Amino acid sequence: MGVTCVSQVPVAEGKSVQQTVELLARRLEALGADKQGTFGVDCETYHTAATLGTQGQTGKLMYVMHNSEYPLSCFALFENGPCLVADANFDTLMVKLKGFFQNAKANKIESRGTRYQYCDFLVKLGTVTMGPSARGPCPGACLGWGDCPCVIPNDCWNLLMEFMQSFMGSHTPGIPSVFGSKHDSTYSPGDTMVQYMELFNKIRKQQQVPVAGIR
Amino acid sequence: MADGALSPGVNLEAFSQAIAAIQALRSSVTRVFDCLKDGMRNKETLEGREKGFVAAFQESLHSVSRDLGELERLSNLVGKPSESHPLHNSGLLSLDPVQDKTPLYSQLLQAYKWSNKLQYHAGLASGLLNQQSLKRSANQMGVSAKRRPKAQPTTLVLPPQYVDDVISRIDRMFPEMSIQLSRPNGTSAMLLVTLGKVLKVIVVMRSLFIDRTIVKGYNENVYTEDGKLDIWSKSNYQVFQKVTDHATTALLHYQLPQMPDVVVRSFMVSVLENTFFQPDLSVFAVTDIRQFCCSFNFPSSSKLETVILCVSYLDRGEELIPIPLG
């Protein structure tokens, strides 16, 4: 898939996440998009083990992510660092590296939803859920959309904005930061995963604020 | 009894005898009732009359039972009719379909109407197509085979070196466009034109005439598994399929059989220098998705007219409609 933009959908006043998602889904279907199945993006956090780190250096966080758009791949990325695109067997490799990287199971976050196709555009609308425990869905709906044929982000940002405005109205987000760093180089799937990681971190921070503050 | 049967199961001789036996049985039963109806005959003594009546009655009853026995014997001899021909030809009558359940007449009528419409539309289409002749050869139409010049038109037999020179000259015309020439299948050239980081065009040529074009996205694979240039598969994206259609229209529109190099140059120029591509080749940097105008401004010359095709992506997910104007 070509250039992709991931953003969080603001939940309207007095509506639940589910209702917001349904509202957007209905708008997309009215626009004429075809529902094409489901998608899932998940993210697991790993801490670097304390035994490895030198003094004073806090453990770095590593995120291992999967995307149903690329089912045979696994993405590993640091916060501001490089993004590694690996085979699906990378997960078993992480188990073997238990001594160096420890899994923070409570921090697993994922986004699942439906995938719509409209001509050459792909829109993925989903809800973000956090944690294996019965914590319930955290208030977050996320939207990923992309223009398939295009590979230069700066060229097609305006087009993507126009498309978003046609069904999101005034809630269109700003240009993602990854686009700024890539001037004329080709867009890659790793950039999509960086955007997802930033979104998940933002939602995680929101979750830590008391509930009354979110609504 | 002699078996005169036509089929193994049925004994026809016994069959006819059984029918005769039925008639005999009927007549003996009738005689019984006649006897009862007639009553006693007129004899001298009452005993005589009674005896006579009883004797006659018994006689007729015996004949009934005799005929019944004969009929039963014959019916056993007749045998079962074979399953495959239950009633021979008369059995086929039951397979006749009910007339009003087969809409034969209405189907015939629809087929006739359809073929009439088809003929009419074909006539209209041929009239329209004949107005814009797409024949790209140098010969005139209607010239008989004898009068056609025997020699091959010179523009078709060009040395490959000449073709290479023309292409490399065009390649140098624009910095953003790069042309790669290869000859995987004989002498016809295949060009892979790359336009910035936007799209790739595969042009199949026949000496200096452009035969086919396929437009694909920049990230799409243009090679087959063997590593050869893939000239047949279409683009995966609808946008480039539309651009392919326009490019094909352009190459059909430019026809100058005597000066093919002018044709090739104008084709390349028209692909680049129209308002679809901004001068810095930022494709898709359009201001309004609703008016996504792709216009091919053909340079006017003595032979070519200006044709503008507008492709508008209409709002709210309507179909892509090409609207020819002018």
HADDOCK unambig.tbl for C-alpha pairs under 7 A between the chains (distance, minus, plus):
assign (segid A and resid 31 and name CA) (segid B and resid 316 and name CA) 5.28 0.50 0.50
assign (segid A and resid 31 and name CA) (segid B and resid 317 and name CA) 5.29 0.50 0.50
assign (segid A and resid 32 and name CA) (segid B and resid 317 and name CA) 5.37 0.50 0.50
assign (segid A and resid 119 and name CA) (segid B and resid 238 and name CA) 6.68 0.50 0.50
assign (segid A and resid 120 and name CA) (segid B and resid 237 and name CA) 6.01 0.50 0.50
assign (segid A and resid 120 and name CA) (segid B and resid 238 and name CA) 6.39 0.50 0.50
assign (segid A and resid 149 and name CA) (segid B and resid 217 and name CA) 5.92 0.50 0.50
assign (segid A and resid 149 and name CA) (segid B and resid 237 and name CA) 6.41 0.50 0.50
assign (segid A and resid 155 and name CA) (segid B and resid 282 and name CA) 5.80 0.50 0.50
assign (segid A and resid 155 and name CA) (segid B and resid 283 and name CA) 6.71 0.50 0.50
assign (segid A and resid 155 and name CA) (segid B and resid 284 and name CA) 6.45 0.50 0.50
assign (segid A and resid 155 and name CA) (segid B and resid 285 and name CA) 5.64 0.50 0.50
assign (segid A and resid 156 and name CA) (segid B and resid 284 and name CA) 5.69 0.50 0.50
assign (segid A and resid 156 and name CA) (segid B and resid 285 and name CA) 5.98 0.50 0.50
assign (segid A and resid 158 and name CA) (segid B and resid 285 and name CA) 6.30 0.50 0.50
assign (segid A and resid 159 and name CA) (segid B and resid 284 and name CA) 6.52 0.50 0.50
assign (segid A and resid 159 and name CA) (segid B and resid 285 and name CA) 6.61 0.50 0.50
assign (segid A and resid 159 and name CA) (segid B and resid 286 and name CA) 6.68 0.50 0.50
assign (segid A and resid 159 and name CA) (segid B and resid 289 and name CA) 6.75 0.50 0.50
assign (segid A and resid 162 and name CA) (segid B and resid 289 and name CA) 6.35 0.50 0.50
